[in-house]
């Protein structure tokens, strides 16, 4: 192991990893890019339509030292790491992001924003949920707002965040997968009328890739 990386990282800290895998980013601003996903266990937001409910219990997943997590990422040629969950900001991500940056990775996160941001990030995707209010600190730091559209009222929910965000923040509306047939036509019409928004699709599901 690189000695500098070991010195930079708290090797004692362990994080619950539900899964990690190399694939393509399927959603949002970085759609289509190769990415190494690190899905951390633990979430208390409670989205009823969540497709990874098995991630909610942090204690159900093995805890790995940060150095070992980064070593796994280094086995692949892509240098974009996406930290997701669960709700990854339940954990202090300072050590993990410093280690990833030291190893040459772009650090991206997808978060509901309900906890204060920890870590050093190149891209923060803020995906708020109705089930728990976001921490106000997320608004100045978000690079991307991605709102899941499950029903018609979610359009107003999405718009409620726009005045709080920085002007450069990209805005995405994404249909909830099980309701895509119903919601996608509404999203298309909404974006046509409100062109500051873009459509995000779960392209990895359409392509049948992890």
C-alpha positions in Angstrom: 0.0 0.0 0.0 1.2 3.5 -0.9 2.7 4.9 2.3 1.5 8.5 1.6 -2.1 7.2 1.2 -1.9 5.3 4.5 -0.6 8.5 6.2 -3.4 10.6 4.7 -6.1 8.2 5.7 -7.4 7.1 9.1 -6.9 3.4 8.4 -8.7 2.6 11.7 -12.0 4.1 10.5 -14.3 1.5 9.0 -17.4 2.1 6.9 -20.3 -0.3 6.3 -20.3 -1.2 2.6 -23.4 -2.8 1.2 -21.8 -3.2 -2.2 -19.2 -1.7 -4.5 -19.0 -2.2 -8.2 -17.7 -0.7 -11.5 -20.3 0.3 -14.0 -21.7 3.4 -15.8 -23.4 6.2 -14.0 -27.0 5.9 -15.1 -28.6 9.1 -13.8 -28.2 12.8 -13.7 -25.4 15.1 -14.9 -22.8 12.4 -15.3 -25.0 9.8 -17.2 -22.9 7.5 -19.3 -19.6 7.9 -17.6 -17.7 5.0 -16.1 -17.9 5.1 -12.4 -16.9 3.0 -9.3 -19.9 3.0 -7.0 -19.5 2.6 -3.2 -22.9 2.0 -1.6 -22.7 2.5 2.1 -25.2 1.0 4.6 -27.4 3.1 6.8 -30.4 5.2 6.1 -33.2 6.7 8.2 -35.1 8.7 5.5 -37.6 5.9 4.8 -38.6 6.3 1.2 -41.4 3.7 0.6 -40.4 3.3 -3.0 -36.7 2.8 -2.3 -35.2 0.0 -4.4 -32.4 -0.7 -2.0 -34.2 -1.0 1.3 -31.6 -3.6 2.3 -29.2 -0.8 2.7 -31.1 0.9 5.5 -29.6 -1.1 8.4 -25.9 -0.1 8.7 -25.2 -3.0 11.1 -26.3 -5.5 8.5 -23.2 -4.8 6.3 -19.6 -5.6 6.8 -17.3 -2.7 7.8 -14.2 -2.2 5.7 -11.1 0.0 6.4 -10.9 3.0 4.1 -7.7 1.9 2.6 -9.3 -1.4 1.5 -12.2 0.4 0.0 -9.9 2.6 -2.1 -7.8 -0.5 -3.1 -11.0 -2.0 -4.6 -11.7 1.2 -6.6 -8.1 1.2 -7.9 -8.7 -2.2 -9.6 -10.6 -0.5 -12.4 -9.5 2.1 -14.9 -12.2 4.7 -14.3 -11.4 7.5 -11.9 -14.8 8.7 -10.9 -16.0 7.4 -7.5 -19.7 7.7 -6.6 -20.6 7.4 -2.9 -24.2 6.5 -2.5 -26.4 4.6 -0.1 -28.6 4.4 1.9 -27.8 7.8 3.1 -24.0 8.1 2.9 -23.8 11.3 5.0 -24.8 9.4 8.1 -21.1 8.7 8.2 -18.1 11.0 8.4 -16.7 10.8 4.8 -13.7 13.0 5.3 -11.2 10.2 5.4 -12.7 8.3 2.5 -12.8 11.3 0.2 -9.3 12.4 1.1 -8.0 8.9 0.3 -9.9 8.7 -3.0 -8.7 12.2 -4.0 -5.1 11.2 -3.1 -5.5 8.1 -5.4 -6.6 10.3 -8.3 -10.4 9.9 -8.1 -13.1 12.5 -8.8 -15.4 12.3 -5.8 -19.1 12.4 -6.4 -21.9 11.8 -3.9 -25.7 11.3 -4.1 -27.4 12.4 -0.9 -30.8 13.3 0.4 -29.1 16.1 2.2 -30.6 15.4 5.6 -27.2 15.4 7.4 -24.4 18.0 7.3 -22.0 17.5 4.4 -18.7 15.9 5.4 -15.9 15.1 2.9 -14.1 16.8 0.0 -16.4 16.6 -3.1 -16.1 17.4 -6.8 -19.8 16.9 -7.3 -22.7 16.8 -5.0 -26.0 15.4 -6.2 -28.8 16.6 -3.8 -31.8 14.4 -4.1 -34.3 15.5 -1.5 -37.1 13.4 -0.2 -40.5 14.4 1.3 -40.0 12.0 4.2 -37.3 14.1 6.0 -36.2 17.7 5.8 -32.8 18.5 4.3 -30.1 20.2 6.4 -29.9 23.8 5.2 -26.1 23.5 4.6 -26.7 21.4 1.5 -28.2 24.3 -0.5 -25.0 26.2 -1.1 -23.0 23.1 -1.8 -25.2 21.2 -4.3 -24.0 21.0 -7.9 -27.1 19.1 -9.0 -30.7 18.9 -7.8 -32.3 15.6 -8.8 -36.0 15.1 -7.7 -37.8 11.8 -8.1 -41.3 12.3 -9.5 -43.6 9.8 -8.0 -46.8 11.8 -8.3 -48.0 15.2 -9.6 -47.4 17.0 -6.4 -43.6 16.3 -6.7 -43.3 19.1 -9.3 -44.1 21.7 -6.7 -41.9 20.0 -4.2 -39.0 20.2 -6.7 -39.6 23.9 -7.4 -39.6 24.7 -3.7 -35.8 24.1 -3.6 -34.8 26.1 -6.6 -34.7 29.6 -4.8 -32.4 28.1 -2.1 -29.8 26.8 -4.5 -26.8 28.4 -6.2 -27.5 29.6 -9.8 -25.1 27.1 -11.3 -26.9 24.1 -9.8 -28.2 21.8 -12.5 -31.9 20.8 -12.2 -33.2 17.3 -13.0 -36.5 15.6 -12.8 -36.5 11.8 -12.8 -39.5 9.5 -12.9 -39.8 6.9 -10.2 -39.0 3.7 -12.0 -42.3 1.8 -11.2 -44.3 4.8 -12.3 -42.3 5.8 -15.4 -45.1 5.1 -17.9 -47.4 7.5 -16.1 -44.9 10.2 -14.9 -42.5 10.5 -17.8 -45.0 12.1 -20.2 -45.8 14.6 -17.5 -42.1 15.3 -17.0 -41.5 15.8 -20.7 -44.3 18.4 -20.9 -43.1 20.1 -17.7 -39.6 20.5 -19.0 -40.9 21.9 -22.3 -42.7 24.5 -20.3 -39.9 25.0 -17.7 -36.7 24.7 -19.7 -34.4 25.4 -16.7 -35.1 21.7 -15.9 -33.7 18.6 -17.6 -35.0 15.0 -17.7 -33.0 12.4 -15.9 -33.6 8.7 -16.6 -32.3 5.5 -14.9 -30.6 4.6 -18.1 -28.8 1.7 -16.5 -32.1 0.0 -16.0 -33.1 0.5 -19.6 -29.7 -1.0 -20.6 -30.0 -3.8 -18.0 -26.6 -3.1 -16.5 -25.9 -3.0 -12.7 
